[in-house]
Amino acid sequence: MVRFGRILLKDGAVGINKKLLEYLVCPLSKQPLRFCEKTNSLISDSIGVSYPIVDGVPRLVPTDGKIIETDDALISGGDLPKT
């Protein structure tokens, strides 16, 4: 499991590999996700839900998602662009 987690991490830092992000979609809306560096989570802009990344592994279980309360999380300048 540790080895798999390192693959998901980008350069051994907190975050997620950009190539992996190309294949991940929101489990509810089926729309692309974007990485938010500020919260270390994956954001579904289409429905306003944030999914946590725990130990380098995205938790894309609908019950783990949190509804985003503010627009700050939806519009963050340091995020990876949507593809």
Secondary structure, DSSP 8 states (H G I E B T S, - for coil): -HHHHHHHSSTTSSS--HHHHTT-B-TTT--B-EEETTTTEEEETTTTEEEEEETTEE---GGG-EE--SHHHHS-TTS----
